[in-house]
Amino acid sequence: MEYNLIDTGDRINGILWGGDGSLLISRNPKTFFAFGINHRTAPVEVRERLHLRDDEIISFLSILKADVAECVVLSTCNRTEVYAVSESREIDSSHFINKLFDFKAADSFVQSDHFFALVSCSASQQLLNVATSIDSRVIGDSQILRQLRFAYDIAQRGGFTGKVLNQLFQRAFKLGKMTYTETSIHDGAVSVSLAAVELGVETFGSLRGKTAMVIGAGAMAQFTAEALAHRKIGKILVANRTRSHADELLASLQTRERVECESIDFENFK
């Protein structure tokens, strides 16, 4: 599983070669770049503030498309990252970061130093690190590749990708899949959700008869609730700012698992 990034030296699209010698992105006038926040650059309260729902992703992609040729937005509990292709030789990252500030009305809460900004080969390296879970909070995270595919599918179906991102993301997916089949990186508890539940088992022993509270109702909360159910937890409580989302999570959980569960008002969870 090899990939080599060769920088052209002029910040205008480094050349990305596959391990088999195939040329994935050739030299052209466009510039590939990435920016965003993740668990390495920003605390959880900042990441929560800039998290984009699926419908928000479509809207923000439309805003970005006014200034770029191609774009994909990946937003999970651990990261909100933008991968884009510009026809400009110079990239003003602050311009695009401010667009996200404005979109989420977060300029008074989030600071520019919470962001990373990468161009050319460094941006390609970031995408490949994400796809192979090297950049995950838990290295070997089994969820990130699926999340990356979902982000790409949203952008691709909406017409926001083109030749550069299509080829680059397909290569990233291939490398991500290879980590499952050719390495042991995914052995053991390979997500934050599973790691948290396993830590609970190590600390408290059997979870039977015990009660656990899950705060939030997003994808990570769902994975955590499922992991608790698999460990035969006695009862699951779910608290979310939007009570209906907590109810939806429980309804989904109860269609697959036999577990007692209840949603509670967010302001009362303490």
BELNORDA-V93175 format. One record per residue. N is the residue number from 0. RES is the residue in one letter. PSI is psi as a letter, one per 40 degrees, with the letter a starting at -180 (NA if undefined). OMEGA is omega as a letter, one per 40 degrees, with the letter a starting at -180 (999 if undefined). Layout:
N:RES:PSI:OMEGA ; N:RES:PSI:OMEGA
This chain:
0:M:g:a ; 1:E:i:i ; 2:Y:i:a ; 3:N:h:i ; 4:L:h:a ; 5:I:h:a ; 6:D:h:i ; 7:T:e:i ; 8:G:e:a ; 9:D:e:i ; 10:R:e:a ; 11:I:g:i ; 12:N:g:i ; 13:G:i:a ; 14:I:h:a ; 15:L:h:i ; 16:W:h:i ; 17:G:i:i ; 18:G:d:i ; 19:D:e:i ; 20:G:e:a ; 21:S:i:i ; 22:L:h:a ; 23:L:d:i ; 24:I:h:a ; 25:S:i:i ; 26:R:h:i ; 27:N:i:a ; 28:P:e:a ; 29:K:i:a ; 30:T:h:i ; 31:F:h:a ; 32:F:i:i ; 33:A:i:i ; 34:F:i:i ; 35:G:a:i ; 36:I:i:i ; 37:N:a:a ; 38:H:e:i ; 39:R:d:a ; 40:T:e:a ; 41:A:i:i ; 42:P:i:a ; 43:V:d:a ; 44:E:d:i ; 45:V:d:i ; 46:R:d:i ; 47:E:d:a ; 48:R:d:a ; 49:L:e:i ; 50:H:h:a ; 51:L:h:i ; 52:R:i:a ; 53:D:d:a ; 54:D:d:i ; 55:E:d:i ; 56:I:d:i ; 57:I:d:a ; 58:S:d:a ; 59:F:d:i ; 60:L:d:i ; 61:S:d:i ; 62:I:d:i ; 63:L:d:a ; 64:K:e:i ; 65:A:d:a ; 66:D:e:a ; 67:V:i:i ; 68:A:d:a ; 69:E:i:i ; 70:C:i:i ; 71:V:h:i ; 72:V:h:i ; 73:L:h:a ; 74:S:h:i ; 75:T:a:i ; 76:C:d:a ; 77:N:e:a ; 78:R:i:i ; 79:T:h:a ; 80:E:i:i ; 81:V:h:i ; 82:Y:h:a ; 83:A:i:i ; 84:V:h:a ; 85:S:i:i ; 86:E:e:i ; 87:S:i:i ; 88:R:d:a ; 89:E:h:a ; 90:I:h:i ; 91:D:g:a ; 92:S:d:a ; 93:S:d:i ; 94:H:d:a ; 95:F:d:i ; 96:I:d:i ; 97:N:d:i ; 98:K:d:i ; 99:L:d:i ; 100:F:d:a ; 101:D:d:a ; 102:F:d:a ; 103:K:e:a ; 104:A:f:a ; 105:A:e:a ; 106:D:d:i ; 107:S:e:a ; 108:F:d:a ; 109:V:i:i ; 110:Q:i:a ; 111:S:d:a ; 112:D:e:i ; 113:H:e:a ; 114:F:i:i ; 115:F:i:i ; 116:A:h:a ; 117:L:i:a ; 118:V:i:i ; 119:S:b:a ; 120:C:d:i ; 121:S:d:i ; 122:A:d:i ; 123:S:d:i ; 124:Q:d:i ; 125:Q:d:i ; 126:L:d:a ; 127:L:d:i ; 128:N:d:i ; 129:V:d:a ; 130:A:d:a ; 131:T:e:i ; 132:S:e:i ; 133:I:d:a ; 134:D:e:a ; 135:S:i:i ; 136:R:d:i ; 137:V:h:a ; 138:I:h:a ; 139:G:e:i ; 140:D:h:a ; 141:S:e:a ; 142:Q:d:a ; 143:I:d:a ; 144:L:d:i ; 145:R:d:i ; 146:Q:d:i ; 147:L:d:i ; 148:R:d:a ; 149:F:d:i ; 150:A:d:i ; 151:Y:d:a ; 152:D:d:i ; 153:I:d:a ; 154:A:d:a ; 155:Q:d:i ; 156:R:d:i ; 157:G:e:i ; 158:G:f:a ; 159:F:e:i ; 160:T:i:i ; 161:G:a:a ; 162:K:d:a ; 163:V:d:a ; 164:L:d:i ; 165:N:d:a ; 166:Q:d:a ; 167:L:d:a ; 168:F:d:i ; 169:Q:d:i ; 170:R:d:i ; 171:A:d:i ; 172:F:d:a ; 173:K:d:i ; 174:L:d:i ; 175:G:d:i ; 176:K:d:i ; 177:M:d:i ; 178:T:d:i ; 179:Y:d:a ; 180:T:d:a ; 181:E:e:i ; 182:T:i:i ; 183:S:e:a ; 184:I:d:a ; 185:H:e:i ; 186:D:i:i ; 187:G:a:i ; 188:A:h:a ; 189:V:f:i ; 190:S:i:i ; 191:V:d:a ; 192:S:d:a ; 193:L:d:i ; 194:A:d:i ; 195:A:d:a ; 196:V:d:i ; 197:E:d:i ; 198:L:d:i ; 199:G:d:i ; 200:V:d:i ; 201:E:d:a ; 202:T:d:a ; 203:F:e:a ; 204:G:a:a ; 205:S:i:i ; 206:L:e:i ; 207:R:h:i ; 208:G:e:a ; 209:K:i:i ; 210:T:h:i ; 211:A:i:i ; 212:M:h:i ; 213:V:h:i ; 214:I:h:a ; 215:G:i:a ; 216:A:f:i ; 217:G:a:a ; 218:A:d:a ; 219:M:d:i ; 220:A:d:i ; 221:Q:d:i ; 222:F:d:a ; 223:T:d:i ; 224:A:d:i ; 225:E:d:i ; 226:A:d:i ; 227:L:d:i ; 228:A:d:i ; 229:H:d:i ; 230:R:e:i ; 231:K:f:i ; 232:I:i:a ; 233:G:d:a ; 234:K:i:i ; 235:I:h:i ; 236:L:h:i ; 237:V:h:i ; 238:A:h:i ; 239:N:i:a ; 240:R:d:i ; 241:T:h:a ; 242:R:d:a ; 243:S:d:i ; 244:H:d:i ; 245:A:d:i ; 246:D:d:i ; 247:E:d:i ; 248:L:d:a ; 249:L:d:i ; 250:A:d:i ; 251:S:d:a ; 252:L:d:a ; 253:Q:e:i ; 254:T:e:a ; 255:R:d:a ; 256:E:i:i ; 257:R:g:a ; 258:V:i:i ; 259:E:h:a ; 260:C:i:a ; 261:E:i:i ; 262:S:i:a ; 263:I:i:i ; 264:D:h:a ; 265:F:d:a ; 266:E:e:a ; 267:N:e:a ; 268:F:d:a ; 269:K:NA:999
